[in-house]
Amino acid sequence: MGIKRVGFSGGVGYNKIITEYLQQFTKRIGLEFLMHERIAPGDAGISAGQLFYAGGR
């Protein structure tokens, strides 16, 4: 089975250099890079992720 996707969020998501590096790195090692597009990458994104996770349980 193994890991196939990597999710990325948090305040560091505002840093374009780090985000682009992680995208390239995950692609290079065969993983899918996931990052939200409609929710801000900072605390709002983390809070939204917690709500989605809790709602799915």
Phi and psi restraints in degrees (value plus and minus 20) as a CYANA .aco file:
   2 GLY   PHI      54.3    94.3
   2 GLY   PSI     157.4   197.4
   3 ILE   PHI    -106.5   -66.5
   3 ILE   PSI     112.1   152.1
   4 LYS   PHI    -139.0   -99.0
   4 LYS   PSI     -41.8    -1.8
   5 ARG   PHI    -153.1  -113.1
   5 ARG   PSI     130.7   170.7
   6 VAL   PHI    -146.2  -106.2
   6 VAL   PSI     103.5   143.5
   7 GLY   PHI    -115.2   -75.2
   7 GLY   PSI     124.9   164.9
   8 PHE   PHI    -155.5  -115.5
   8 PHE   PSI     110.1   150.1
   9 SER   PHI    -175.5  -135.5
   9 SER   PSI    -193.5  -153.5
  10 GLY   PHI      74.5   114.5
  10 GLY   PSI     153.9   193.9
  11 GLY   PHI     -78.4   -38.4
  11 GLY   PSI     -51.2   -11.2
  12 VAL   PHI     -84.7   -44.7
  12 VAL   PSI     -37.6     2.4
  13 GLY   PHI     -83.3   -43.3
  13 GLY   PSI     -36.5     3.5
  14 TYR   PHI     -95.9   -55.9
  14 TYR   PSI     -37.0     3.0
  15 ASN   PHI    -104.4   -64.4
  15 ASN   PSI      86.1   126.1
  16 LYS   PHI     -82.1   -42.1
  16 LYS   PSI     -58.6   -18.6
  17 ILE   PHI     -84.1   -44.1
  17 ILE   PSI     -67.7   -27.7
  18 ILE   PHI     -85.3   -45.3
  18 ILE   PSI     -63.8   -23.8
  19 THR   PHI     -81.1   -41.1
  19 THR   PSI     -67.3   -27.3
  20 GLU   PHI     -84.8   -44.8
  20 GLU   PSI     -58.3   -18.3
  21 TYR   PHI     -82.5   -42.5
  21 TYR   PSI     -66.5   -26.5
  22 LEU   PHI     -84.1   -44.1
  22 LEU   PSI     -57.4   -17.4
  23 GLN   PHI     -80.0   -40.0
  23 GLN   PSI     -69.1   -29.1
  24 GLN   PHI     -84.7   -44.7
  24 GLN   PSI     -63.1   -23.1
  25 PHE   PHI     -83.9   -43.9
  25 PHE   PSI     -67.8   -27.8
  26 THR   PHI     -83.5   -43.5
  26 THR   PSI     -58.8   -18.8
  27 LYS   PHI     -83.4   -43.4
  27 LYS   PSI     -62.5   -22.5
  28 ARG   PHI     -82.5   -42.5
  28 ARG   PSI     -54.3   -14.3
  29 ILE   PHI    -115.8   -75.8
  29 ILE   PSI     -10.3    29.7
  30 GLY   PHI      66.9   106.9
  30 GLY   PSI       2.1    42.1
  31 LEU   PHI    -130.0   -90.0
  31 LEU   PSI     133.9   173.9
  32 GLU   PHI    -109.4   -69.4
  32 GLU   PSI     111.1   151.1
  33 PHE   PHI    -114.9   -74.9
  33 PHE   PSI     103.5   143.5
  34 LEU   PHI    -135.4   -95.4
  34 LEU   PSI     109.4   149.4
  35 MET   PHI    -167.6  -127.6
  35 MET   PSI     116.1   156.1
  36 HIS   PHI     -86.3   -46.3
  36 HIS   PSI     134.4   174.4
  37 GLU   PHI    -138.6   -98.6
  37 GLU   PSI     -43.2    -3.2
  38 ARG   PHI    -121.2   -81.2
  38 ARG   PSI     -29.9    10.1
  39 ILE   PHI    -139.6   -99.6
  39 ILE   PSI     119.6   159.6
  40 ALA   PHI     -78.9   -38.9
  40 ALA   PSI     126.0   166.0
  41 PRO   PHI     -95.1   -55.1
  41 PRO   PSI     -29.5    10.5
  42 GLY   PHI    -100.9   -60.9
  42 GLY   PSI    -166.4  -126.4
  43 ASP   PHI     -78.6   -38.6
  43 ASP   PSI     -53.9   -13.9
  44 ALA   PHI     -81.5   -41.5
  44 ALA   PSI     -59.1   -19.1
  45 GLY   PHI     -87.3   -47.3
  45 GLY   PSI     -59.4   -19.4
  46 ILE   PHI     -85.5   -45.5
  46 ILE   PSI     -64.3   -24.3
  47 SER   PHI     -81.7   -41.7
  47 SER   PSI     -62.6   -22.6
  48 ALA   PHI     -83.5   -43.5
  48 ALA   PSI     -61.6   -21.6
  49 GLY   PHI     -81.6   -41.6
  49 GLY   PSI     -60.0   -20.0
  50 GLN   PHI     -84.6   -44.6
  50 GLN   PSI     -58.8   -18.8
  51 LEU   PHI     -85.7   -45.7
  51 LEU   PSI     -63.8   -23.8
  52 PHE   PHI     -83.8   -43.8
  52 PHE   PSI     -62.3   -22.3
  53 TYR   PHI     -83.0   -43.0
  53 TYR   PSI     -67.6   -27.6
  54 ALA   PHI     -84.9   -44.9
  54 ALA   PSI     -57.5   -17.5
  55 GLY   PHI     -87.9   -47.9
  55 GLY   PSI     -46.3    -6.3
  56 GLY   PHI    -105.0   -65.0
  56 GLY   PSI     -25.9    14.1
